[in-house]
Amino acid sequence: MITVIGSINVDLVVETNHVPKKGETTLGNSFSTFFGGKGANQVVSIARLGKEAQMIGACGTDEYGKIALTSLKQENIKTDHVFLFPDETTGIASIIVSDADNRIIVVPGANNLLTSKEIELVKNEMIKSEMVVIQLEIPSNTVHTALKICKDHNIPVVLNPAPVENFKHEFIDLATYITPNETECIRIFGENIEQSLERYPNKLIVTLGDKGARFYDGKEHIFIEGFDTNPVDTTGAGDTFNGSLAVALTEGKNIEEAVRFANASASISVEKKGAQSGMPSLEKVLHRLNLEI
């Protein structure tokens, strides 16, 4: 089983042909409501690929919280350790989609109430996991506590360092794999991506959008190309990558194989609207990889 620790949000999505500048009002084309949050997205990606998954997170008891939790249960995700806070709203993300790209503002709500105390309460469940996946839409102290528990019990961790402003450098030694995009990598490790990769061989995996991903294997730089796709909405592509990477690694694939699998999965996810809507089944990923079950 893979455990995901992180945010649970409802995504409020506006599509527009023109992103407004400061002080400007513009008309949108459509409005949609989707389920999201980097944690929830990643756990759905894992479950869609047929892997047993559990979510550790927090919701309010408002209507958004109820429907978000119901959605996770419908994906056969274990939600026993999603903490409910009646005096706080469920997290929301306001997303502007334009020209197949996105801009996102997150209001954390109950996600900020997932503290080290809650992580300690579910410690015994965490350490039964094959792998733990964590992002940074929950408090940094909570992330640190979870990473330390995993390190102490030899549980491998995929750390997706987003949003990057919440990253702490003490996380580096505690995580097994760190998966920034190019912008996040520069913010965390400095301008020279090649040197950063060489400093953390087989640990730092940098995603390159539709171009794929790269890492350093200790001897050479490995580039894994992306897959041709017709993007509709890139929201959730990175989360699909991280969830799929975790699944592939727990199924015994090496890093290069796992990244290629994750690239294929992410390339499918952008072909539908919404962070979770396009997340593929294992059959679809294998088809894109030209394999058979």
VMD Tcl script that draws the C-alpha trace (Angstrom):
set ca {
  {0.00 0.00 0.00}
  {1.09 3.56 -0.75}
  {0.21 6.32 1.71}
  {-0.25 9.89 0.55}
  {-0.01 12.70 3.11}
  {-1.24 16.03 1.88}
  {-3.96 18.43 0.84}
  {-7.57 17.83 -0.07}
  {-9.20 20.64 -2.05}
  {-12.09 21.41 -4.30}
  {-10.98 23.10 -7.52}
  {-13.00 26.02 -8.86}
  {-11.95 26.38 -12.48}
  {-12.51 29.31 -14.82}
  {-11.58 29.02 -18.49}
  {-10.75 32.18 -20.41}
  {-9.06 33.29 -23.60}
  {-7.42 36.20 -21.81}
  {-5.83 36.24 -18.34}
  {-6.62 39.64 -16.77}
  {-3.82 42.00 -15.89}
  {-3.76 44.11 -12.72}
  {-6.96 46.11 -12.42}
  {-8.49 44.49 -15.49}
  {-11.80 42.62 -15.77}
  {-12.31 40.08 -18.52}
  {-15.00 37.57 -19.47}
  {-14.49 33.85 -19.00}
  {-15.74 31.05 -21.21}
  {-16.84 28.53 -18.58}
  {-16.84 27.63 -14.88}
  {-16.43 24.11 -13.48}
  {-15.99 22.45 -10.11}
  {-13.52 19.55 -9.76}
  {-11.89 17.65 -6.91}
  {-8.25 18.49 -6.26}
  {-5.51 19.27 -3.79}
  {-2.07 17.91 -4.56}
  {-2.43 15.15 -1.98}
  {-5.85 14.04 -3.16}
  {-4.74 14.21 -6.80}
  {-1.74 12.02 -6.17}
  {-3.65 9.41 -4.19}
  {-6.31 9.23 -6.95}
  {-3.56 8.74 -9.53}
  {-2.20 5.85 -7.48}
  {-5.62 4.22 -7.01}
  {-6.52 4.54 -10.71}
  {-3.43 2.49 -11.51}
  {-4.79 -0.34 -9.36}
  {-2.55 0.17 -6.35}
  {-3.94 0.05 -2.81}
  {-3.78 3.58 -1.44}
  {-4.66 5.51 1.68}
  {-5.01 9.23 2.28}
  {-3.88 11.15 5.35}
  {-5.24 14.68 5.25}
  {-7.85 17.07 6.62}
  {-11.24 18.44 5.56}
  {-13.91 20.67 6.98}
  {-17.38 19.27 7.59}
  {-18.86 21.67 5.03}
  {-20.43 20.53 1.76}
  {-17.12 20.75 -0.08}
  {-15.56 18.43 2.51}
  {-18.39 15.93 2.25}
  {-18.25 15.67 -1.52}
  {-14.44 15.58 -1.60}
  {-14.37 12.70 0.89}
  {-17.10 10.84 -0.97}
  {-15.11 11.20 -4.18}
  {-12.03 9.62 -2.58}
  {-14.08 6.71 -1.24}
  {-15.55 6.12 -4.68}
  {-11.98 5.64 -5.95}
  {-11.54 2.84 -3.35}
  {-9.08 4.96 -1.39}
  {-8.78 4.31 2.34}
  {-9.93 7.50 4.11}
  {-10.00 6.36 7.76}
  {-7.24 8.86 8.56}
  {-8.69 11.95 6.95}
  {-9.26 14.24 9.92}
  {-12.46 16.32 10.03}
  {-12.52 19.84 11.48}
  {-16.05 21.26 11.91}
  {-14.88 24.84 12.54}
  {-12.80 25.18 9.37}
  {-13.61 25.20 5.67}
  {-12.32 22.57 3.28}
  {-9.42 23.79 1.13}
  {-10.22 25.29 -2.24}
  {-8.12 26.10 -5.29}
  {-9.11 28.87 -7.67}
  {-7.74 27.97 -11.09}
  {-7.56 30.05 -14.26}
  {-7.05 27.99 -17.40}
  {-5.95 29.76 -20.57}
  {-4.26 28.47 -23.70}
  {-3.88 24.97 -22.19}
  {-1.91 26.34 -19.22}
  {-3.00 27.17 -15.69}
  {-2.58 29.66 -12.84}
  {-3.64 28.57 -9.37}
  {-4.44 30.26 -6.04}
  {-4.93 27.89 -3.09}
  {-6.83 28.72 0.11}
  {-5.67 25.92 2.46}
  {-8.51 25.92 5.00}
  {-8.52 22.63 6.94}
  {-5.27 21.54 5.27}
  {-3.45 23.91 7.64}
  {-4.87 22.03 10.62}
  {-3.12 18.79 9.69}
  {-0.34 19.09 12.27}
  {2.42 16.92 13.68}
  {-0.06 15.78 16.33}
  {-2.27 14.13 13.70}
  {0.76 12.55 12.01}
  {1.84 11.00 15.32}
  {-1.68 9.61 15.74}
  {-1.42 7.71 12.44}
  {2.24 6.79 12.71}
  {1.56 3.06 12.98}
  {-0.41 3.12 9.73}
  {2.30 5.10 7.95}
  {5.05 2.67 8.77}
  {3.11 -0.21 7.22}
  {3.34 1.49 3.83}
  {5.50 0.40 0.91}
  {6.05 4.08 0.15}
  {4.85 7.49 1.30}
  {4.16 10.42 -1.02}
  {4.18 13.97 0.40}
  {3.76 17.49 -1.01}
  {3.86 20.95 0.56}
  {0.24 22.16 0.71}
  {0.21 21.25 4.42}
  {2.30 22.89 7.19}
  {6.08 22.48 6.92}
  {6.35 21.13 10.47}
  {3.86 18.42 9.57}
  {5.91 17.48 6.51}
  {9.07 17.35 8.62}
  {7.46 15.08 11.20}
  {6.20 12.70 8.52}
  {9.57 12.63 6.75}
  {11.39 11.93 10.02}
  {9.07 9.04 10.89}
  {9.59 7.52 7.44}
  {13.36 7.96 7.66}
  {13.47 6.33 11.10}
  {11.49 3.34 9.83}
  {13.15 3.00 6.40}
  {9.99 3.85 4.49}
  {10.88 5.36 1.07}
  {9.38 8.78 0.36}
  {8.60 10.68 -2.82}
  {8.64 14.38 -1.91}
  {7.01 16.69 -4.44}
  {8.33 20.14 -3.40}
  {5.32 22.24 -4.35}
  {4.46 24.93 -3.58}
  {8.19 25.57 -3.50}
  {8.03 28.46 -1.01}
  {7.18 25.91 1.70}
  {10.30 23.83 1.06}
  {12.85 23.49 3.88}
  {16.39 22.38 3.16}
  {16.31 19.90 6.04}
  {13.82 17.91 3.94}
  {16.56 16.96 1.47}
  {18.31 14.35 3.60}
  {15.01 12.89 4.83}
  {13.41 12.23 1.42}
  {14.27 9.31 -0.84}
  {13.20 11.02 -4.07}
  {12.60 14.74 -4.70}
  {10.64 15.72 -7.82}
  {10.71 19.46 -8.62}
  {9.99 20.98 -11.97}
  {12.71 23.15 -13.52}
  {11.57 26.36 -11.81}
  {11.30 24.67 -8.42}
  {14.71 23.02 -8.86}
  {16.38 26.38 -9.47}
  {14.59 27.93 -6.49}
  {15.74 25.13 -4.17}
  {19.13 24.10 -5.45}
  {20.44 27.02 -7.52}
  {20.71 28.07 -11.15}
  {22.73 25.12 -12.45}
  {20.38 22.15 -12.81}
  {23.15 19.83 -14.02}
  {25.24 20.44 -10.91}
  {22.21 20.00 -8.68}
  {21.40 16.65 -10.28}
  {24.99 15.50 -9.88}
  {24.88 16.45 -6.20}
  {21.89 14.17 -5.66}
  {22.23 11.16 -7.99}
  {19.20 8.86 -8.22}
  {17.37 11.14 -5.81}
  {16.62 14.39 -7.59}
  {14.24 13.91 -10.54}
  {13.46 17.11 -12.44}
  {10.27 17.21 -14.49}
  {10.33 19.10 -17.79}
  {6.65 19.42 -18.66}
  {5.80 17.92 -22.05}
  {9.52 17.39 -22.69}
  {9.68 14.63 -20.05}
  {12.04 14.43 -17.07}
  {15.69 14.00 -16.18}
  {17.96 12.71 -13.42}
  {21.60 11.80 -12.86}
  {22.36 8.12 -12.25}
  {25.83 8.62 -10.74}
  {27.62 8.30 -14.08}
  {25.61 10.21 -16.66}
  {22.64 12.50 -17.11}
  {19.53 10.58 -18.13}
  {16.79 12.31 -20.15}
  {13.46 10.52 -20.49}
  {11.40 12.08 -23.24}
  {7.74 12.95 -22.85}
  {4.96 11.53 -25.01}
  {3.04 13.23 -27.80}
  {-0.32 14.40 -26.55}
  {-3.13 16.84 -27.27}
  {-3.37 18.86 -24.04}
  {-6.73 20.19 -22.89}
  {-5.87 21.06 -19.27}
  {-2.46 20.64 -17.61}
  {-3.90 20.88 -14.07}
  {-2.84 17.78 -12.18}
  {-0.24 16.56 -14.66}
  {2.56 16.89 -12.10}
  {0.45 15.11 -9.49}
  {-0.24 12.29 -11.94}
  {3.50 12.04 -12.57}
  {4.28 11.75 -8.86}
  {1.57 9.22 -8.08}
  {2.52 7.12 -11.08}
  {6.20 7.32 -10.21}
  {5.46 5.96 -6.74}
  {3.42 3.08 -8.17}
  {6.15 2.13 -10.65}
  {8.88 2.25 -8.00}
  {6.91 0.05 -5.60}
  {6.33 -2.42 -8.44}
  {10.09 -2.90 -8.77}
  {10.89 -0.68 -11.74}
  {14.24 1.14 -11.76}
  {14.23 4.93 -11.81}
  {14.49 5.24 -15.59}
  {11.63 2.79 -16.14}
  {9.55 4.44 -13.42}
  {10.03 7.93 -14.88}
  {9.05 6.73 -18.35}
  {5.92 5.13 -16.89}
  {5.12 8.37 -15.04}
  {5.69 10.43 -18.21}
  {3.22 8.25 -20.10}
  {0.64 8.54 -17.35}
  {1.00 12.33 -17.12}
  {0.69 12.69 -20.89}
  {-2.73 11.02 -20.76}
  {-3.91 13.08 -17.78}
  {-3.79 16.40 -19.66}
  {-6.25 15.23 -22.31}
  {-9.34 15.96 -20.17}
  {-10.48 18.91 -18.08}
  {-9.86 18.79 -14.32}
  {-6.97 17.59 -12.21}
  {-8.38 14.11 -11.58}
  {-10.71 13.59 -14.54}
  {-8.02 12.48 -16.96}
  {-5.91 10.39 -14.60}
  {-5.51 7.07 -16.41}
  {-5.96 3.42 -15.61}
  {-3.03 1.02 -15.78}
  {-4.38 -0.36 -19.05}
  {-4.28 3.09 -20.68}
  {-0.73 3.76 -19.51}
  {0.51 0.41 -20.77}
  {-1.20 1.08 -24.09}
  {0.65 4.37 -24.40}
  {3.85 2.54 -23.58}
  {2.99 0.02 -26.30}
  {2.83 -2.81 -23.80}
  {0.18 -5.34 -22.98}
  {-1.19 -6.44 -19.60}
}
mol new
graphics top color blue
foreach p $ca { graphics top sphere $p radius 0.5 }
foreach p [lrange $ca 0 end-1] q [lrange $ca 1 end] { graphics top cylinder $p $q radius 0.2 }
display resetview
